[in-house]
Amino acid sequence: MPELRAVRGDITEQHVDAIVNAANSSLLGGGGVDGAIHRRGGPDILAACRALRASHYGRGLPTGQAVATTAGNLPARWVIHTVGPVWSAGTDKSELLASCYRESLRVADELGAKSVAFPAISTGVYGWPLDDGARIAVETVRAADTAVDQVRFVLFSDDALAIFAAALAANQGA
């Protein structure tokens, strides 16, 4: 089981083997974490994403799946792109959100990555409630069968950090 930590910071500045991108299905950049990763990582990430769209993902990356590219100018070796679900009241897409974390770790294992930084997938413009997103993230990563040694949840605000820290504490013995 990997060591899990929550830290406040900028995911594009993390010195880890792989940074996870909360991407949109087009893989061609966007807002939030996705836009920040593409801007800071430079054109190599976009070129790699375009190559993926031209080959295996002509219709885009499906929700809950993950794929890796170069990290370009980022301090990581790879970017693992995953598409989180859009939250909507009255529907349960928890399994799709959990799949983002599991599939990202599966890709990390295929790459040989030992350290991975995750954002709070789907909790921004996709509207997932932060406390539930943190619970799903922590439970899923803690239960994953992975060779990754360290997982960092990198949060942009003090509120998000506090919520992830509480989720880590609540799931400590699980």
C-alpha positions in Angstrom: 0.0 0.0 0.0 1.4 3.4 -0.9 2.1 6.2 1.6 -0.8 8.7 1.2 -0.4 12.4 1.9 -2.4 15.5 1.3 -0.4 18.7 0.5 -1.4 22.2 -0.5 0.3 23.4 -3.6 0.5 23.6 -7.4 0.4 20.1 -9.0 2.5 21.4 -11.9 5.4 21.9 -9.5 5.4 18.4 -8.0 8.6 16.5 -8.3 7.1 13.0 -8.7 7.3 10.3 -11.4 3.8 11.0 -12.6 1.3 13.8 -12.3 -2.3 13.0 -12.9 -4.3 15.4 -15.1 -8.0 15.9 -14.5 -8.5 16.1 -18.3 -11.5 16.6 -20.5 -12.2 13.8 -22.9 -10.7 15.7 -25.9 -7.2 15.5 -24.3 -6.5 18.8 -26.0 -6.3 21.0 -22.9 -8.9 23.1 -21.1 -9.4 25.0 -17.9 -8.4 24.3 -14.3 -5.8 21.6 -13.7 -5.9 20.5 -17.3 -5.1 24.0 -18.6 -2.4 24.5 -16.0 -0.7 21.2 -16.9 -0.8 22.0 -20.7 0.4 25.6 -20.2 3.3 24.7 -17.9 4.2 21.4 -19.6 4.5 23.1 -23.0 3.7 21.9 -26.5 5.1 18.3 -26.1 2.1 17.3 -24.0 -0.3 18.7 -26.6 1.6 16.9 -29.4 1.4 13.6 -27.5 -2.3 14.1 -26.8 -2.9 14.8 -30.5 -1.1 11.6 -31.4 -3.4 9.7 -29.0 -6.4 11.3 -30.6 -5.2 10.3 -34.1 -4.6 6.7 -33.0 -6.5 5.0 -30.2 -8.8 7.8 -28.9 -10.4 9.3 -32.0 -13.6 10.0 -30.1 -11.7 11.1 -27.0 -10.7 9.4 -23.7 -13.7 7.8 -22.1 -14.7 8.8 -18.6 -13.0 6.8 -15.9 -10.1 5.7 -18.2 -6.5 6.9 -18.1 -3.6 7.2 -20.5 -0.1 8.6 -20.2 2.0 11.1 -22.1 5.3 12.8 -21.7 5.4 15.5 -19.0 7.1 18.0 -21.3 8.6 20.8 -19.2 7.0 19.7 -15.9 9.3 18.3 -13.2 7.6 14.9 -13.5 8.5 12.2 -16.1 4.9 11.5 -17.2 1.4 13.0 -17.2 -1.4 10.5 -16.7 -4.6 11.9 -18.1 -7.9 10.8 -16.7 -11.5 12.0 -17.3 -13.6 12.4 -14.3 -17.4 12.2 -14.3 -19.6 15.3 -14.1 -21.5 15.2 -10.8 -25.3 15.5 -11.0 -27.8 15.1 -8.1 -29.8 11.9 -8.2 -27.3 9.9 -10.1 -24.5 7.7 -8.7 -21.3 8.0 -10.7 -19.1 7.1 -7.8 -17.7 4.0 -9.6 -16.6 6.2 -12.5 -14.8 8.6 -10.2 -13.1 5.6 -8.3 -12.1 4.2 -11.7 -10.2 7.4 -12.5 -7.9 6.8 -9.5 -7.6 3.0 -10.1 -6.9 3.4 -13.8 -4.3 6.1 -13.1 -2.5 3.8 -10.7 -2.7 1.0 -13.2 -1.1 3.2 -15.8 1.5 4.3 -13.3 2.4 0.7 -12.6 2.8 0.0 -16.3 5.2 3.0 -16.5 7.1 1.9 -13.4 6.2 5.1 -11.6 6.8 5.0 -7.8 5.4 8.4 -6.9 2.2 10.0 -8.2 0.5 13.3 -7.6 -3.3 13.5 -7.9 -5.6 16.5 -8.0 -9.1 16.4 -6.6 -10.6 14.8 -9.7 -14.1 16.1 -10.7 -14.4 18.5 -7.7 -13.8 21.7 -9.7 -16.0 22.7 -12.6 -17.4 19.1 -12.8 -19.2 19.9 -9.6 -18.4 16.8 -7.5 -18.9 17.6 -3.7 -15.4 17.9 -2.3 -16.0 15.9 0.8 -17.4 12.9 -1.2 -14.7 13.3 -3.8 -12.0 13.1 -1.1 -13.6 10.1 0.5 -13.7 8.2 -2.8 -10.2 9.2 -3.7 -8.7 8.1 -0.4 -10.7 4.8 -0.2 -9.9 3.9 -3.7 -6.2 4.6 -3.6 -5.8 2.9 -0.2 -7.5 -0.2 -1.5 -5.6 -0.3 -4.8 -3.3 -3.1 -5.7 -0.3 -1.0 -6.9 3.5 -0.9 -6.8 3.4 2.9 -6.4 5.1 3.8 -3.1 3.9 7.4 -2.6 0.6 9.1 -3.5 0.2 12.8 -3.0 -3.1 14.5 -3.2 -2.2 18.0 -4.2 -4.8 20.6 -3.2 -5.0 24.2 -4.3 -6.8 25.6 -1.2 -6.7 25.3 2.5 -10.3 24.2 2.6 -9.6 21.3 0.1 -6.5 20.4 2.1 -8.5 20.2 5.3 -11.1 18.0 3.7 -8.6 15.6 2.3 -6.7 15.5 5.6 -9.9 14.6 7.3 -10.6 11.9 4.7 -7.1 10.4 5.2 -7.6 10.4 9.0 -11.0 8.8 8.8 -9.7 6.1 6.5 -6.4 5.5 8.4 -7.3 2.0 9.7 -9.0 0.8 6.6 
